[in-house]
Amino acid sequence: MLGPSDYGLLTVTTAIIVWIEAAVSLGFSRATVKLVAEAEDWRAWIARVLQTQILVSLTAALLLVALAPILSTLLDAPQLKNTLRFLSVDIPVFSITQILMAIMVGRGSYQLSAMLRAGYWLSRTGLIFILVTLIPDVAGALLAILGASVMIMTGAMAFVRPPLSGGNRFSFQRIWGYVWPLFLYTVGINLFGILDLLFVKGLVEAPQAAGFYGAAKNLAIVPVFLAASFSPILIAKLTELNRQNHRELAHSMSRQTIRLILCLLPFAGMTAGAAPEVISAIYGRPFLPSSPALSILIFGTLGMTMISVAVSILIAAGHLRWPFAIVLPLLLSALVGHVLLIPRLGEIGAAWVTTAVACIGACSILGVARKLCHIRLPVSTFLRSIIVCGIAYFLSSFWPAPGFLVVIKLLLIGLTIVVLFLLIGEINRNDFTFLHALLRQKSEFQQ
């Protein structure tokens, strides 16, 4: 409804806000998951964590308000100043919510956390539909995003009921030892995630380029959502197993998780093959120039998913400094690649750089996890997934399905992928047992 230019403005605004939110909160939230999973009496010190998080997030929001005109000038987007200032209110709201969600996951409330996340995305989608219809402008979408954030924060507060004062037994030194390496990693990996969009906005002259590229990124982001939901659970479970000295079980769980992520590769191939039809069905034919970038980026986001899972394994095992050591060279490589390729190839150059660097990063950090955590990597699963991926891409590319018939097409090809995995023995009953064991936990908030 907004069109490529205004959609580009919306995408750039939310990308910057999401990066700041991740930078100021995800280090704290991941550390909170680990500490809460280890602690018996987490309420004794969680108030000080919340107080610290609120102070940090408010400071970040105020800095963004001050720097918004500079960012607007650098990206040649005059309206960006106002949209950034408006959505800066979301930063402290998001940060508080992340701590509350981390407490839920750390104490085993996986289902409750999942329900709240689902409620957030459903309410956000509904509010965007209503408000953009009433206010056909970027402001309507931003107001919907902020409204959904406030709703999920209120719901999380009602369930967790954290103490907001006290916290005298809180040790800054203890949590800071967890937070600072995760903070640096989070800043780096999330900057890597938006760097391509910012360079497309700044280096490509066509005003609609950021809108086309943003549309592709927003459709390719599904695996990242999976990682964002799954990683805290993995950290909590592996931390619990390591604390109980069940090392072999922790190694087995880590390997199984890596296997399941590799099994997503054929679904990425399926999406790449149907990219023009998916773009046309969701965004409309004016956004068809987004499809080449989507067919590349879907593999890059799968690489980002693997990075997130491997980082969770390292965090649970206490290797907190390696994630940033891996992400720093990735960030520098992406920076150089974007500067060299985007002026020549435009959005396609950005997609290739992001995907190549993400896949290299995934291989690198898996190698670190294999060495430090003694995990036997599932090479055979990778090879089988490549073969099934080729079949899925072929079927998806050569089977035309106009309009919303693409949904039926993708469902049938997805079913074919599952059947192929079952026939070659890659997926079996043990995998379903593993998922059930991973997600099954008694929640103190539901007692």
C-alpha positions in Angstrom: 0.0 0.0 0.0 2.9 2.4 0.7 4.7 1.7 -2.6 8.4 1.0 -3.0 9.8 4.4 -1.9 7.8 4.8 1.4 8.2 1.1 2.1 11.9 1.6 1.8 11.7 4.4 4.3 9.8 2.2 6.7 12.2 -0.7 6.2 15.3 1.5 6.8 13.7 3.0 9.9 12.8 -0.3 11.5 16.2 -1.8 10.6 18.0 0.9 12.5 15.7 0.7 15.5 15.9 -3.1 15.5 19.7 -2.9 15.5 19.8 -0.5 18.4 17.3 -2.6 20.3 19.3 -5.7 19.8 22.5 -3.9 20.8 21.2 -2.6 24.1 19.1 -5.6 25.1 20.1 -9.0 23.6 23.4 -9.1 25.5 21.5 -8.6 28.7 18.7 -11.0 27.8 21.0 -13.9 26.7 23.0 -13.4 29.9 19.7 -13.4 31.9 18.6 -16.7 30.3 21.9 -18.3 31.4 21.9 -16.8 34.9 18.2 -17.5 35.6 18.6 -21.1 34.4 21.5 -21.5 36.9 19.9 -19.6 39.8 17.5 -20.9 42.5 16.4 -17.5 43.7 16.4 -15.2 40.6 14.0 -12.7 42.1 16.6 -11.6 44.6 18.6 -9.8 41.9 16.5 -9.4 38.8 15.2 -5.9 39.8 18.7 -4.5 39.4 19.0 -6.1 36.0 15.7 -4.5 34.9 16.8 -1.1 36.3 20.1 -1.3 34.5 18.4 -2.3 31.2 15.9 0.5 31.5 18.7 3.1 32.0 20.7 1.8 29.1 17.8 1.6 26.7 16.5 5.1 27.6 20.0 6.5 27.1 20.1 4.8 23.6 16.7 6.2 22.7 17.8 9.8 23.7 21.1 9.4 21.7 19.1 8.3 18.6 16.8 11.3 18.9 19.9 13.6 19.0 21.6 11.7 16.1 18.5 11.3 13.8 19.2 14.4 11.7 22.8 13.2 11.0 21.6 9.8 9.9 18.9 11.4 7.8 21.5 13.5 6.0 24.0 10.6 5.5 21.3 8.3 4.0 19.8 11.2 1.9 16.3 10.6 3.4 14.9 13.8 5.0 11.8 12.0 6.4 14.1 9.5 8.3 14.7 12.1 11.0 11.0 12.1 12.1 10.4 8.4 11.7 13.5 7.5 13.8 12.5 9.9 16.6 9.0 8.6 16.7 10.0 4.9 16.8 12.8 5.5 19.4 10.1 5.1 22.0 10.0 1.4 21.1 13.6 0.9 22.3 12.9 0.9 26.1 9.7 -1.0 25.6 11.4 -3.7 23.6 14.3 -3.9 26.0 12.1 -4.5 29.1 10.1 -7.1 27.2 13.3 -9.0 26.2 14.4 -9.3 29.9 10.9 -10.6 30.8 11.0 -13.1 28.0 14.5 -14.2 29.1 13.2 -14.8 32.6 10.4 -17.0 31.2 12.8 -19.1 29.0 15.3 -19.4 31.8 12.6 -20.8 34.1 11.2 -23.1 31.5 8.1 -21.2 30.4 8.7 -22.0 26.7 5.0 -22.3 25.8 4.1 -19.1 27.5 7.0 -17.2 25.8 5.9 -18.6 22.4 2.3 -17.6 23.0 3.3 -14.0 23.8 5.5 -13.8 20.7 2.7 -15.2 18.6 0.4 -12.6 20.1 2.8 -9.9 19.3 3.1 -10.7 15.6 -0.7 -11.3 15.3 -1.5 -8.0 17.0 1.2 -6.2 15.0 -0.1 -7.5 11.7 -3.7 -6.6 12.7 -2.8 -3.1 13.8 -0.8 -2.5 10.7 -3.7 -3.6 8.5 -6.1 -1.3 10.4 -3.9 1.8 10.9 -2.3 1.8 7.5 -5.9 1.6 6.0 -6.9 4.6 8.2 -3.6 6.4 7.9 -2.1 5.5 4.5 1.3 6.6 5.4 4.5 5.4 7.1 3.2 6.9 10.4 0.3 4.4 10.5 2.7 1.5 10.3 5.1 2.9 12.9 2.2 3.5 15.3 1.0 -0.1 14.8 4.5 -1.4 15.6 4.7 0.7 18.8 1.2 -0.4 19.9 2.0 -4.1 19.5 5.2 -3.6 21.5 3.4 -2.0 24.4 0.8 -4.8 24.3 3.3 -7.6 24.6 5.3 -5.8 27.3 2.1 -5.4 29.4 1.3 -9.1 28.9 4.8 -10.2 29.9 4.7 -8.0 33.0 1.4 -9.5 34.0 2.8 -13.1 33.8 6.3 -12.6 35.3 5.4 -9.9 37.9 9.1 -9.1 38.4 10.2 -7.0 41.4 11.0 -3.5 40.3 12.8 -2.3 43.4 15.5 -3.8 45.6 18.1 -6.2 44.2 20.7 -5.7 46.8 22.1 -9.1 46.3 22.8 -8.4 42.6 26.5 -8.6 41.5 27.3 -6.3 38.6 30.7 -8.0 38.2 29.0 -11.4 37.7 26.5 -10.4 35.1 28.9 -8.0 33.3 31.2 -10.9 32.7 28.4 -12.4 30.7 27.0 -9.2 29.2 30.0 -7.4 27.7 31.2 -10.2 25.2 27.6 -10.9 24.2 26.9 -7.1 23.8 29.9 -6.8 21.4 28.7 -9.9 19.5 25.2 -8.6 19.3 26.2 -5.2 18.1 28.4 -6.8 15.4 26.0 -9.4 14.1 23.0 -7.1 14.0 25.0 -4.4 12.3 26.0 -7.1 9.7 22.3 -7.8 9.3 21.4 -4.2 8.3 24.6 -3.1 6.6 23.5 -4.2 3.2 20.2 -2.3 3.4 21.9 0.9 4.6 24.5 0.7 1.8 21.7 0.0 -0.8 19.9 3.1 0.5 23.1 5.2 0.5 24.8 4.0 -2.7 22.0 3.1 -5.2 20.6 6.2 -6.8 17.1 4.8 -7.6 14.8 5.9 -4.7 12.8 2.6 -4.8 15.9 0.4 -4.5 15.8 0.2 -0.7 12.1 -0.7 -0.9 12.7 -3.6 -3.3 15.7 -4.8 -1.3 13.8 -4.4 2.0 10.9 -6.4 0.7 13.3 -9.3 -0.2 15.0 -9.1 3.3 11.7 -9.1 5.1 10.5 -12.3 3.2 13.9 -14.0 3.7 13.9 -13.4 7.4 11.8 -16.4 8.4 14.8 -18.6 9.4 16.1 -15.7 11.6 12.7 -15.7 13.5 13.2 -19.4 14.1 16.7 -18.7 15.5 15.5 -15.8 17.7 12.8 -18.1 19.2 14.9 -21.2 19.5 18.3 -19.9 20.7 17.2 -18.8 24.2 15.6 -22.2 24.7 18.8 -24.0 23.6 20.9 -21.8 25.9 18.7 -22.6 28.9 18.6 -26.4 28.2 22.3 -26.7 27.5 23.2 -24.6 30.5 21.1 -26.9 32.7 22.7 -30.0 31.2 26.2 -28.6 31.7 25.4 -27.5 35.3 24.3 -31.1 36.0 27.5 -32.5 34.3 25.5 -34.3 31.5 28.2 -33.4 29.0 27.4 -36.2 26.5 23.7 -35.4 26.4 24.6 -31.7 25.8 26.8 -32.7 22.9 24.1 -34.9 21.5 21.5 -32.1 21.8 23.8 -29.6 20.1 24.5 -32.0 17.2 20.8 -32.7 16.8 20.0 -29.0 16.6 22.7 -28.4 14.0 21.2 -31.3 12.0 17.7 -29.8 12.1 19.0 -26.5 10.8 20.7 -28.1 7.9 17.5 -29.9 7.1 16.0 -26.4 6.3 18.3 -26.1 3.3 15.8 -27.7 0.8 13.1 -25.3 2.0 15.4 -22.4 1.2 15.9 -23.9 -2.3 12.1 -24.2 -2.7 11.7 -20.5 -1.8 14.5 -19.5 -4.1 12.9 -21.3 -7.0 9.5 -19.7 -6.4 10.8 -16.2 -5.5 9.0 -14.3 -8.3 5.7 -15.9 -7.5 6.1 -15.4 -3.8 7.0 -11.7 -4.3 4.0 -11.2 -6.7 1.5 -13.0 -4.3 2.6 -11.0 -1.2 3.7 -7.6 -2.4 2.2 -7.4 -5.9 3.8 -7.2 -9.4 5.3 -3.7 -8.8 7.7 -5.4 -6.4 8.9 -8.2 -8.8 12.4 -6.6 -9.0 12.8 -7.9 -5.4 12.7 -11.6 -6.5 16.4 -12.0 -7.6 17.6 -10.7 -4.2 15.1 -12.9 -2.3 16.4 -16.0 -4.2 19.9 -15.3 -2.9 19.2 -13.8 0.6 17.1 -16.9 1.7 20.4 -18.9 1.8 22.1 -16.0 3.7 19.5 -15.9 6.4 19.9 -19.7 6.8 23.6 -19.1 7.4 22.7 -16.5 10.0 20.4 -19.0 11.7 23.3 -21.5 11.9 25.5 -18.8 13.4 22.9 -18.0 16.0 22.6 -21.7 17.0 26.3 -22.2 17.2 26.7 -19.1 19.3 24.0 -20.4 21.7 26.0 -23.7 22.0 29.2 -21.7 22.8 27.4 -19.4 25.3 25.9 -22.4 27.2 29.3 -24.0 27.4 30.8 -20.8 28.8 32.9 -19.8 25.8 31.6 -16.2 25.7 34.4 -14.4 23.9 34.5 -16.5 20.7 31.3 -15.2 19.1 32.6 -11.6 18.8 36.0 -12.9 17.6 34.2 -14.6 14.8 31.7 -11.8 13.9 34.3 -9.0 13.7 36.1 -10.3 10.5 32.6 -11.0 9.0 31.6 -7.5 9.6 34.8 -6.1 8.0 34.5 -8.4 5.1 30.9 -7.4 4.5 31.8 -3.7 4.7 34.5 -4.1 2.0 32.3 -6.3 -0.2 29.4 -3.8 -0.1 31.6 -0.9 -1.0 33.0 -2.7 -3.9 30.0 -4.5 -5.3 26.9 -2.4 -4.6 27.9 0.5 -6.9 28.5 -2.0 -9.7 25.7 -4.6 -9.2 23.2 -2.8 -7.0 20.9 -4.9 -4.8 22.2 -8.1 -6.3 25.7 -7.3 -5.2 24.4 -6.6 -1.7 22.6 -9.9 -1.6 25.6 -11.9 -2.8 28.0 -10.3 -0.3 25.6 -10.8 2.6 24.9 -14.5 1.7 28.5 -15.4 1.0 29.8 -13.8 4.3 27.0 -15.3 6.3 27.7 -18.8 5.0 31.5 -18.4 5.6 30.7 -17.2 9.1 28.5 -20.2 9.7 31.2 -22.6 8.7 33.8 -20.8 10.8 31.8 -20.8 14.0 30.7 -24.4 13.6 34.4 -25.2 13.4 35.0 -23.4 16.6 32.0 -25.1 18.3 33.3 -28.5 17.1 36.7 -28.0 18.6 35.7 -26.3 21.9 32.5 -28.2 22.6 33.6 -31.6 21.1 30.6 -31.8 18.8 30.7 -34.2 15.8 29.3 -32.2 12.9 26.7 -34.0 10.8 28.5 -33.9 7.4 26.2 -36.6 5.9 23.1 -34.5 6.7 24.6 -31.6 4.9 25.3 -33.6 1.8 21.8 -35.1 1.8 20.3 -31.7 2.3 22.1 -30.3 -0.7 20.8 -33.1 -2.9 17.2 -32.6 -1.7 17.7 -28.8 -2.0 18.5 -29.3 -5.7 15.3 -31.3 -6.2 13.2 -28.8 -4.4 14.7 -25.9 -6.4 14.0 -27.7 -9.7 10.4 -28.5 -8.8 9.8 -25.0 -7.6 11.4 -23.3 -10.6 9.6 -25.3 -13.3 6.2 -25.6 -11.8 4.3 -22.4 -12.6 1.7 -21.3 -10.0 0.3 -17.8 -10.5 -1.3 -15.8 -7.7 -2.1 -17.5 -4.4 -1.8 -20.9 -6.0 1.8 -20.6 -5.0 0.7 -21.4 -1.5 -0.6 -24.8 -2.6 2.6 -25.3 -4.6 4.9 -24.6 -1.7 2.9 -26.8 0.6 3.1 -29.8 -1.8 6.8 -29.3 -2.4 7.4 -28.9 1.3 5.6 -32.2 1.9 7.7 -33.8 -0.8 10.9 -32.6 1.0 9.7 -34.2 4.2 8.9 -37.5 2.4 12.3 -37.5 0.8 14.0 -37.0 4.1 11.9 -39.9 5.6 12.8 -42.2 2.7 16.5 -41.6 3.0 16.4 -41.9 6.8 17.5 -38.4 7.5 14.4 -37.7 9.7 13.2 -40.4 12.0 11.3 -40.8 15.3 14.3 -39.8 17.3 14.2 -36.3 15.9 10.6 -35.8 17.0 11.5 -37.2 20.5 14.4 -34.8 20.6 12.1 -31.8 19.9 9.6 -32.9 22.4 12.3 -33.3 25.1 13.8 -29.9 24.2 10.5 -28.0 24.5 9.0 -29.9 27.4 9.6 -28.1 30.7 7.5 -27.4 33.8 6.9 -23.6 34.1 6.8 -21.9 37.5 4.7 -19.1 35.9 1.9 -21.6 35.0 1.7 -23.3 38.4 
